[in-house]
Amino acid sequence: MALLLPFLVTGVCLLVTYHIYRYLQNLYLARSNGCLPPRRYPHKDPFLGLDFFLETGKIFSENRYLPELLARYNTYGLTFQTNLFGTPSINTIEPENLQAVYSSDFQNWGVEPLRLPAQDPFCGRGFITTDGPAWEHSRALLKPGFNRANIVAGLEGLGKALEKMMDKIPSDGGTVDLQALFFDLVSVPGPHFVALQWLSLKESDVNSNNQYLDTSTEFLFGESYGALSNSTSKDSQAFMDAFDYAMFGSGFRIALGPFKFLYQNTKWREACKITHAFADRYVQKALEYRQSVMSDSSPHDKNNDDDVSRFGSRTKPLLYHLALQTSSPLTLRNEILQALMAAQGTTAALLSNVFFLLARHPAVYQKLRQEVLALGGEEPDFDRLLHMKYLQNILKE
């Protein structure tokens, strides 16, 4: 015991010194930016904040998270501080704070310390889990797959998918849950998703969605498993079940923060392995494509012919675009899995909110309808959609 005492004293001194340093650093930053201390949430557990964590989990499981979140901001103000397992956490919807974090002071904020340690076993380093130069590198890898040509090509796929969705809306004027249809339509990064994401200017249930699998595998990997026609193979369904569970477990590890090591879930580890094995097969195909391109002595003409024979009228899959930028199998797997994650409900949630609000603001709906009717029944192309200012402002708001 006497031998351990110096180490314990040293450890305590280092911990205290670190917290003093962080306190003084935060105090300096606050004063230099004219910030006042945020209002504190009245925790019942002032040490770990378990009361806040458990209450949040309860309201989330009861589908009351959004109204309760709004109630918290109404009670404690636009910015307040909570205790997340002993770590101060700032909650804010103050516009100036959001502008600083996401735009004007973007470089000084990040997600890597929170996301990467929790998600590394699942999807590694990529554009969702890194900051700084690593994030910029990931963004550069993905950019060619989201060029204007791919977006324009995605509009045709969007039209066909939209027709299928419209067929599911009752013609007798009955009530319909549009959100479920929107998730079937655009909760995946298919070609039509690319178009919608661009035009709207820009992270679930554990049960998988067959339409999700069908369109996402075609756009990301280059092959469709026919899930829309209910012909999904057991292998691909196992992948989607594993992917959803792996993502669910990763989210839970993020929520646990410094106590993520407590999440010792064998099923989650196995789900990660199944997801990796499935993605790796397509990564290998993409690397073979890269090899054929790199070994081609006349790349321009022959590669165009090769792309036509491989992909037909479809756009080149995102994974193949990535393979032309890097030969690292791990990088390709990480980026493609994170691309699959990034589309999980984002556009569907946007559309659901837009129509929820349009139904409650008839004047806004009528003004938007007039802008659409001005097209004269013609399908809008890429440029016309971008110049529909009222539509764009609705989506931004």
Secondary structure per residue as TSV (DSSP state, phi and psi in degrees):
chain	resnum	aa	ss	phi	psi
A	1	M	-	360.0	-40.0
A	2	A	T	-63.2	-32.1
A	3	L	T	-70.5	-32.0
A	4	L	T	-79.6	-23.7
A	5	L	H	-56.5	-45.4
A	6	P	H	-60.2	-37.5
A	7	F	H	-67.3	-39.8
A	8	L	H	-65.3	-43.1
A	9	V	H	-63.4	-42.3
A	10	T	H	-62.1	-43.3
A	11	G	H	-61.4	-44.3
A	12	V	H	-63.8	-42.7
A	13	C	H	-62.6	-42.1
A	14	L	H	-64.3	-40.9
A	15	L	H	-64.2	-44.5
A	16	V	H	-64.6	-42.3
A	17	T	H	-61.5	-41.5
A	18	Y	H	-61.9	-44.6
A	19	H	H	-67.8	-35.9
A	20	I	H	-64.8	-43.2
A	21	Y	H	-60.1	-46.1
A	22	R	H	-63.7	-38.8
A	23	Y	H	-63.3	-46.4
A	24	L	H	-67.2	-37.1
A	25	Q	H	-63.6	-46.1
A	26	N	H	-65.1	-37.2
A	27	L	H	-64.0	-41.5
A	28	Y	H	-65.1	-45.3
A	29	L	H	-62.6	-40.6
A	30	A	H	-63.2	-47.0
A	31	R	H	-67.1	-39.6
A	32	S	H	-68.4	-22.4
A	33	N	T	-106.5	7.8
A	34	G	T	68.0	32.2
A	35	C	-	-96.9	143.8
A	36	L	-	-100.6	157.6
A	37	P	-	-60.5	136.8
A	38	P	-	-73.1	156.5
A	39	R	E	-65.5	142.2
A	40	R	E	-98.8	138.8
A	41	Y	-	-68.8	135.3
A	42	P	-	-78.0	80.0
A	43	H	-	-66.9	142.2
A	44	K	S	-80.3	-30.3
A	45	D	S	-109.4	96.2
A	46	P	T	-75.1	-10.7
A	47	F	T	-89.8	-50.1
A	48	L	T	-115.3	-12.6
A	49	G	-	68.2	31.0
A	50	L	H	-64.2	-29.2
A	51	D	H	-62.9	-41.9
A	52	F	H	-67.3	-42.4
A	53	F	H	-62.1	-47.2
A	54	L	H	-68.7	-38.2
A	55	E	H	-66.0	-40.0
A	56	T	H	-63.8	-42.7
A	57	G	H	-62.1	-37.0
A	58	K	H	-66.6	-49.2
A	59	I	H	-69.5	-28.9
A	60	F	H	-67.5	-42.9
A	61	S	H	-68.1	-22.7
A	62	E	T	-95.8	10.0
A	63	N	T	58.6	37.0
A	64	R	-	-118.0	15.5
A	65	Y	H	-63.7	-49.5
A	66	L	H	-63.5	-49.5
A	67	P	H	-64.3	-34.7
A	68	E	H	-70.4	-35.3
A	69	L	H	-63.6	-43.6
A	70	L	H	-61.8	-39.8
A	71	A	H	-63.6	-36.3
A	72	R	H	-64.7	-44.3
A	73	Y	H	-65.9	-35.8
A	74	N	H	-65.9	-30.7
A	75	T	H	-84.2	-44.7
A	76	Y	H	-106.1	0.4
A	77	G	-	99.1	174.0
A	78	L	S	-69.4	-18.6
A	79	T	E	-139.5	125.8
A	80	F	E	-147.9	161.0
A	81	Q	E	-110.3	136.5
A	82	T	E	-122.5	169.2
A	83	N	E	-108.2	116.1
A	84	L	E	-112.1	95.0
A	85	F	T	53.0	44.1
A	86	G	T	88.2	-3.0
A	87	T	E	-108.5	126.9
A	88	P	E	-60.5	135.4
A	89	S	E	-129.8	125.6
A	90	I	E	-95.5	124.6
A	91	N	E	-107.9	124.2
A	92	T	E	-148.7	144.5
A	93	I	-	-128.2	17.1
A	94	E	-	-67.6	121.5
A	95	P	H	-52.8	-40.9
A	96	E	H	-66.4	-36.0
A	97	N	H	-66.4	-44.8
A	98	L	H	-63.9	-38.8
A	99	Q	H	-63.5	-40.3
A	100	A	I	-65.7	-44.7
A	101	V	I	-68.2	-42.7
A	102	Y	I	-96.8	-9.7
A	103	S	I	-140.7	-79.4
A	104	S	I	-64.8	-31.7
A	105	D	T	-122.9	33.6
A	106	F	G	-55.0	-41.1
A	107	Q	G	-64.5	-22.2
A	108	N	G	-92.9	5.9
A	109	W	-	-126.1	157.0
A	110	G	-	-169.0	177.6
A	111	V	S	-122.2	-9.5
A	112	E	H	-58.2	-45.4
A	113	P	H	-61.2	-28.0
A	114	L	H	-86.6	-45.8
A	115	R	H	-86.8	-45.0
A	116	L	H	-60.8	-48.5
A	117	P	H	-59.9	-33.2
A	118	A	H	-80.8	-34.1
A	119	Q	H	-103.3	-6.2
A	120	D	H	-53.6	-44.4
A	121	P	H	-64.0	-21.6
A	122	F	H	-92.0	-56.3
A	123	C	H	-130.4	7.0
A	124	G	-	58.8	-150.0
A	125	R	S	-89.9	128.4
A	126	G	S	-166.4	-167.4
A	127	F	T	-71.1	-16.4
A	128	I	T	-89.9	-26.0
A	129	T	T	-111.1	2.5
A	130	T	-	-126.0	167.5
A	131	D	-	-128.5	174.6
A	132	G	H	60.0	-141.4
A	133	P	H	-57.9	-36.6
A	134	A	H	-63.5	-42.6
A	135	W	H	-65.4	-41.7
A	136	E	H	-62.1	-38.4
A	137	H	H	-64.4	-43.9
A	138	S	H	-62.5	-42.2
A	139	R	H	-62.3	-39.6
A	140	A	H	-65.9	-35.2
A	141	L	H	-65.6	-39.3
A	142	L	H	-79.6	-26.7
A	143	K	G	-54.2	-44.1
A	144	P	G	-59.9	-28.7
A	145	G	G	-75.1	-11.8
A	146	F	G	-117.7	37.7
A	147	N	S	-77.6	172.4
A	148	R	H	-59.3	-38.1
A	149	A	H	-61.1	-43.0
A	150	N	H	-65.6	-38.0
A	151	I	H	-67.1	-45.8
A	152	V	H	-61.5	-43.1
A	153	A	H	-62.9	-29.4
A	154	G	H	-68.9	-20.9
A	155	L	H	-64.2	-34.8
A	156	E	H	-65.6	-43.8
A	157	G	H	-64.0	-34.7
A	158	L	H	-62.9	-43.0
A	159	G	H	-60.2	-43.1
A	160	K	H	-67.0	-42.2
A	161	A	H	-65.8	-36.1
A	162	L	H	-66.5	-38.6
A	163	E	H	-60.5	-41.6
A	164	K	H	-63.8	-38.9
A	165	M	H	-67.0	-42.4
A	166	M	H	-62.4	-31.5
A	167	D	H	-65.2	-20.8
A	168	K	T	-88.9	-5.4
A	169	I	S	-85.1	127.1
A	170	P	-	-56.8	134.8
A	171	S	T	-85.7	-6.1
A	172	D	T	-93.8	9.9
A	173	G	-	80.7	11.4
A	174	G	-	-71.5	165.5
A	175	T	-	-70.1	140.3
A	176	V	-	-137.6	144.1
A	177	D	-	-89.6	96.5
A	178	L	H	-66.5	-31.3
A	179	Q	H	-59.3	-43.6
A	180	A	H	-61.1	-40.0
A	181	L	H	-68.8	-38.6
A	182	F	H	-65.0	-37.5
A	183	F	H	-66.4	-36.9
A	184	D	H	-66.2	-33.3
A	185	L	H	-77.7	-50.8
A	186	V	H	-132.6	18.7
A	187	S	S	-81.0	12.9
A	188	V	S	-135.0	156.0
A	189	P	-	-84.8	55.4
A	190	G	S	-79.0	179.4
A	191	P	H	-56.1	-38.8
A	192	H	H	-68.6	-28.6
A	193	F	H	-63.8	-40.6
A	194	V	H	-57.1	-46.1
A	195	A	H	-62.7	-46.0
A	196	L	H	-65.8	-40.5
A	197	Q	H	-62.5	-41.3
A	198	W	H	-66.8	-45.7
A	199	L	H	-70.5	-24.7
A	200	S	T	-93.3	5.0
A	201	L	T	63.9	44.1
A	202	K	-	155.3	360.0
A	203	E	-	360.0	360.0
A	204	S	-	360.0	157.8
A	205	D	-	-74.6	148.7
A	206	V	S	-75.1	-24.5
A	207	N	S	-69.3	134.2
A	208	S	-	-84.2	163.7
A	209	N	-	-113.8	123.0
A	210	N	H	-63.5	-37.7
A	211	Q	H	-66.4	-31.6
A	212	Y	H	-58.8	-46.6
A	213	L	H	-64.7	-44.9
A	214	D	H	-61.7	-53.9
A	215	T	H	-76.1	-32.9
A	216	S	H	-70.2	-42.6
A	217	T	H	-65.3	-33.1
A	218	E	H	-68.9	-45.3
A	219	F	H	-74.6	-41.8
A	220	L	H	-80.7	-46.7
A	221	F	T	-102.1	-19.8
A	222	G	S	97.1	2.1
A	223	E	-	-137.2	143.3
A	224	S	-	-111.6	140.7
A	225	Y	-	-95.4	12.4
A	226	G	-	65.9	29.5
A	227	A	G	-64.5	-28.4
A	228	L	G	-65.4	-23.2
A	229	S	G	-103.7	20.6
A	230	N	T	59.6	35.2
A	231	S	-	-117.6	32.0
A	232	T	-	-66.4	131.4
A	233	S	-	-73.1	157.8
A	234	K	H	-61.7	-34.6
A	235	D	H	-64.2	-47.5
A	236	S	H	-70.4	-34.7
A	237	Q	H	-66.8	-36.6
A	238	A	H	-63.9	-36.9
A	239	F	H	-63.2	-46.6
A	240	M	H	-65.7	-39.3
A	241	D	H	-62.4	-42.6
A	242	A	H	-67.6	-41.8
A	243	F	H	-61.4	-46.4
A	244	D	H	-62.7	-40.7
A	245	Y	H	-71.1	-37.6
A	246	A	H	-63.9	-39.8
A	247	M	H	-69.3	-39.3
A	248	F	H	-60.7	-45.2
A	249	G	H	-64.7	-37.7
A	250	S	H	-63.0	-41.6
A	251	G	H	-63.3	-37.8
A	252	F	H	-68.1	-37.2
A	253	R	H	-65.6	-36.8
A	254	I	H	-63.0	-42.7
A	255	A	H	-63.6	-31.7
A	256	L	H	-75.6	-16.2
A	257	G	G	58.1	-126.8
A	258	P	G	-66.4	-10.3
A	259	F	G	-103.0	22.5
A	260	K	G	-62.2	-24.1
A	261	F	G	-63.2	-17.8
A	262	L	G	-72.5	-18.4
A	263	Y	-	-82.6	77.8
A	264	Q	-	-96.6	83.9
A	265	N	-	-115.4	108.2
A	266	T	H	-63.4	-35.9
A	267	K	H	-64.4	-37.1
A	268	W	H	-65.9	-44.2
A	269	R	H	-60.5	-41.5
A	270	E	H	-67.0	-37.4
A	271	A	H	-62.6	-38.8
A	272	C	H	-62.7	-42.2
A	273	K	H	-63.6	-43.2
A	274	I	H	-63.2	-42.8
A	275	T	H	-61.5	-43.9
A	276	H	H	-63.2	-44.9
A	277	A	H	-61.8	-41.2
A	278	F	H	-65.2	-48.7
A	279	A	H	-64.8	-36.5
A	280	D	H	-62.5	-31.0
A	281	R	H	-62.6	-41.0
A	282	Y	H	-76.5	-31.6
A	283	V	H	-60.8	-42.0
A	284	Q	H	-62.3	-41.6
A	285	K	H	-62.7	-40.3
A	286	A	H	-66.0	-37.3
A	287	L	H	-68.9	-32.9
A	288	E	H	-65.8	-38.1
A	289	Y	H	-63.2	-43.4
A	290	R	H	-58.7	-43.3
A	291	Q	H	-62.5	-40.7
A	292	S	H	-66.0	-35.9
A	293	V	H	-71.1	-45.4
A	294	M	H	-66.4	-28.7
A	295	S	T	-89.3	-1.1
A	296	D	-	-77.9	127.1
A	297	S	S	-78.7	-21.0
A	298	S	S	-128.4	76.5
A	299	P	H	-59.7	-39.0
A	300	H	H	-64.8	-60.4
A	301	D	H	-69.4	-48.0
A	302	K	H	-65.2	-37.6
A	303	N	H	-66.7	-36.0
A	304	N	H	-62.4	-44.2
A	305	D	H	-64.5	-39.7
A	306	D	H	-65.2	-39.8
A	307	D	H	-63.8	-39.8
A	308	V	H	-63.6	-43.0
A	309	S	H	-67.8	-32.2
A	310	R	H	-79.4	-47.5
A	311	F	H	-111.8	-10.3
A	312	G	T	62.8	-131.6
A	313	S	T	-86.6	-4.6
A	314	R	S	-74.8	157.9
A	315	T	-	-73.0	154.3
A	316	K	-	-63.4	130.0
A	317	P	-	-58.3	149.9
A	318	L	H	-58.2	-39.6
A	319	L	H	-60.5	-35.7
A	320	Y	H	-72.9	-34.6
A	321	H	H	-62.1	-43.3
A	322	L	H	-63.0	-40.1
A	323	A	H	-63.8	-25.5
A	324	L	T	-75.6	-13.6
A	325	Q	T	-98.9	-26.7
A	326	T	-	-151.0	150.3
A	327	S	-	-106.5	9.0
A	328	S	-	-80.5	114.3
A	329	P	H	-60.1	-37.8
A	330	L	H	-67.2	-42.2
A	331	T	H	-62.2	-43.9
A	332	L	H	-62.2	-44.2
A	333	R	H	-63.7	-45.9
A	334	N	H	-60.4	-46.8
A	335	E	H	-67.1	-39.5
A	336	I	H	-72.5	-34.5
A	337	L	H	-68.5	-37.3
A	338	Q	H	-72.0	-31.0
A	339	A	H	-64.2	-36.8
A	340	L	H	-66.8	-37.4
A	341	M	H	-68.8	-41.0
A	342	A	H	-61.6	-27.5
A	343	A	T	-92.0	5.2
A	344	Q	S	-66.8	81.4
A	345	G	S	89.8	-1.8
A	346	T	H	-62.1	-52.9
A	347	T	H	-70.8	-37.4
A	348	A	H	-62.2	-39.1
A	349	A	H	-65.8	-39.8
A	350	L	H	-61.2	-50.0
A	351	L	H	-62.4	-40.0
A	352	S	H	-61.2	-44.3
A	353	N	H	-66.1	-39.4
A	354	V	H	-60.6	-49.1
A	355	F	H	-72.8	-29.8
A	356	F	H	-60.7	-43.6
A	357	L	H	-77.5	-36.6
A	358	L	H	-60.9	-36.8
A	359	A	T	-66.0	-21.0
A	360	R	T	-104.5	-1.1
A	361	H	-	-134.4	77.0
A	362	P	H	-59.2	-31.2
A	363	A	H	-66.1	-40.4
A	364	V	H	-66.0	-41.3
A	365	Y	H	-60.6	-44.4
A	366	Q	H	-64.8	-39.2
A	367	K	H	-66.3	-40.3
A	368	L	H	-65.0	-40.2
A	369	R	H	-62.7	-38.7
A	370	Q	H	-63.5	-37.8
A	371	E	H	-65.1	-37.8
A	372	V	H	-70.8	-42.7
A	373	L	H	-63.4	-25.8
A	374	A	T	-64.8	-13.4
A	375	L	T	-73.4	-13.5
A	376	G	T	70.4	27.0
A	377	G	T	85.7	-4.7
A	378	E	-	-81.1	146.3
A	379	E	-	-72.3	130.2
A	380	P	-	-72.3	137.4
A	381	D	-	-90.7	-175.3
A	382	F	H	-57.1	-50.1
A	383	D	H	-66.3	-40.2
A	384	R	H	-67.0	-36.3
A	385	L	H	-62.9	-40.6
A	386	L	H	-66.9	-26.8
A	387	H	T	-95.4	6.5
A	388	M	-	-84.3	86.4
A	389	K	H	-61.9	-41.3
A	390	Y	H	-66.8	-41.3
A	391	L	H	-60.2	-46.4
A	392	Q	H	-61.3	-40.3
A	393	N	H	-67.4	-35.6
A	394	I	H	-63.0	-46.0
A	395	L	H	-64.5	-39.7
A	396	K	H	-66.7	-40.9
A	397	E	-	-68.6	360.0
